[in-house]
Amino acid sequence: MSIAVNQPVPDFTAQATSDQQVRLSDLAGKNVVIYFYPKDNTPGCTTEGQEFRDREADFAAANTVIFGVSKDSLRVHENFRAKQGFPFDLISDPDETLCKHFDVIKLKKLYGKEYMGIERSTFLLDTQGVLRQEWRKVKVKGHAQEVLEAAQAL
């Protein structure tokens, strides 16, 4: 079952950094940005995280929390988060449960080889957990600002 814009996102629970369980229903009353990215410590993923980090205060002022999601382990996430100074938590999804929930596992190509991987995607949920906007096949440059503007408009 894929999620759809202007529809409630089914509740989920996921393990995140800071030794926490993220439960969507616990975030009621806040807007939520969930951005999926392929891998920690790679140039595009690092830049994307830095852009969200650098606007975190503006997101907080817009009553919006941010979560990054990849298949990396919590240990790798904790190191990546500390190294980059991310004020938001990263969700570990090694079995692709959340990735499948949001339908971000896609056929990709690298050096002529095909494989299944995370398509860089971002989802903005309102205070009631309704998906208000989605971005697929994200280009990193300027993306966090675009998401911020959408969050401020909610």
C-alpha positions as CSV (number, residue, x, y, z in Angstrom):
1,M,0.0,0.0,0.0
2,S,1.5,3.3,-1.1
3,I,0.8,6.6,0.6
4,A,-0.9,9.4,-1.3
5,V,-1.0,13.2,-1.0
6,N,-3.9,14.6,1.1
7,Q,-4.3,11.2,2.8
8,P,-3.4,10.2,6.4
9,V,-0.1,8.3,6.6
10,P,-0.6,5.0,8.5
11,D,1.1,5.0,11.9
12,F,4.5,3.5,12.1
13,T,7.3,3.0,14.6
14,A,11.0,3.1,13.8
15,Q,14.3,3.0,15.6
16,A,16.2,6.2,15.5
17,T,19.4,7.8,16.9
18,S,19.4,9.2,20.4
19,D,18.2,5.8,21.5
20,Q,14.6,6.6,20.6
21,Q,11.6,4.9,19.0
22,V,9.9,7.3,16.6
23,R,6.1,6.7,16.5
24,L,4.2,8.9,14.0
25,S,1.2,9.1,16.3
26,D,3.4,10.6,19.0
27,L,4.2,13.5,16.7
28,A,0.6,14.7,16.4
29,G,0.5,18.5,16.7
30,K,3.8,18.9,14.8
31,N,4.5,19.0,11.0
32,V,6.9,16.2,10.1
33,V,9.5,16.1,7.3
34,I,10.8,12.6,6.5
35,Y,13.6,12.6,4.0
36,F,15.0,9.4,2.5
37,Y,18.5,9.2,1.3
38,P,20.8,6.4,-0.1
39,K,23.8,6.3,2.3
40,D,25.5,8.1,5.1
41,N,28.9,9.8,4.5
42,T,28.5,10.2,0.8
43,P,28.7,13.6,-0.9
44,G,25.1,14.1,-1.9
45,C,23.6,12.7,1.3
46,T,26.0,14.8,3.5
47,T,25.1,18.0,1.6
48,E,21.4,17.2,1.9
49,G,21.7,16.7,5.6
50,Q,23.8,19.8,6.0
51,E,21.1,21.9,4.2
52,F,18.4,20.6,6.5
53,R,20.7,21.1,9.5
54,D,21.4,24.7,8.5
55,R,17.6,25.5,8.4
56,E,16.6,23.5,11.5
57,A,15.8,26.6,13.5
58,D,13.5,27.8,10.7
59,F,11.8,24.4,10.6
60,A,11.4,24.5,14.4
61,A,9.8,27.9,14.1
62,A,7.4,26.4,11.6
63,N,6.5,23.7,14.2
64,T,8.2,21.1,12.0
65,V,10.5,18.2,13.1
66,I,12.9,16.5,10.6
67,F,13.9,12.9,10.3
68,G,16.4,11.5,7.8
69,V,16.0,7.8,6.8
70,S,18.4,5.3,5.2
71,K,19.3,1.7,5.5
72,D,22.5,2.4,7.5
73,S,22.8,1.0,11.0
74,L,22.2,3.1,14.1
75,R,25.9,3.0,14.9
76,V,26.7,4.4,11.5
77,H,23.9,7.0,11.8
78,E,25.1,8.1,15.3
79,N,28.6,8.7,13.9
80,F,27.3,10.5,10.8
81,R,25.0,12.7,12.9
82,A,27.8,13.6,15.4
83,K,30.3,14.3,12.6
84,Q,27.9,16.6,10.8
85,G,26.3,18.2,13.9
86,F,22.8,17.2,12.8
87,P,20.3,18.5,15.5
88,F,17.6,16.0,14.1
89,D,17.5,12.3,14.4
90,L,18.2,9.7,11.8
91,I,16.1,6.6,11.4
92,S,17.7,3.2,10.6
93,D,15.6,1.1,8.2
94,P,17.9,-1.9,7.4
95,D,14.9,-4.2,6.5
96,E,13.3,-1.4,4.3
97,T,10.0,-1.4,6.2
98,L,9.7,2.4,6.2
99,C,11.2,2.6,2.7
100,K,8.5,0.3,1.4
101,H,5.8,2.1,3.4
102,F,6.7,5.3,1.4
103,D,7.5,3.4,-1.8
104,V,11.1,4.8,-2.2
105,I,12.9,1.5,-3.1
106,K,13.5,1.8,-6.9
107,L,15.6,0.2,-9.6
108,K,18.7,2.3,-9.9
109,K,21.8,2.2,-12.1
110,L,25.5,2.8,-11.2
111,Y,28.3,2.2,-13.7
112,G,26.0,0.2,-15.9
113,K,24.9,-2.2,-13.0
114,E,21.3,-2.3,-11.9
115,Y,20.3,-2.6,-8.3
116,M,17.4,-1.8,-6.0
117,G,18.1,1.2,-3.7
118,I,16.6,4.3,-2.1
119,E,15.4,7.0,-4.4
120,R,16.1,10.3,-2.7
121,S,12.6,11.5,-1.6
122,T,11.1,13.8,0.9
123,F,7.6,13.8,2.5
124,L,5.9,16.6,4.4
125,L,3.1,15.6,6.8
126,D,0.9,18.1,8.6
127,T,0.0,18.2,12.3
128,Q,-2.6,15.5,11.9
129,G,-0.3,13.1,10.0
130,V,-1.7,13.8,6.6
131,L,0.8,13.8,3.7
132,R,0.6,17.3,2.3
133,Q,3.5,17.2,-0.2
134,E,6.0,14.8,-1.6
135,W,9.2,15.2,-3.6
136,R,10.6,12.3,-5.6
137,K,13.9,12.0,-7.5
138,V,15.2,14.9,-5.4
139,K,18.1,17.1,-6.5
140,V,19.9,18.2,-3.4
141,K,20.8,21.8,-4.2
142,G,18.1,24.1,-2.8
143,H,15.8,21.2,-1.8
144,A,15.8,21.9,2.0
145,Q,14.8,25.5,1.3
146,E,11.9,24.3,-0.9
147,V,10.7,21.9,1.8
148,L,11.0,24.7,4.5
149,E,8.8,27.0,2.4
150,A,6.2,24.3,2.1
151,A,6.3,23.7,5.8
152,Q,5.9,27.4,6.6
153,A,2.9,27.5,4.3
154,L,1.0,24.8,6.3
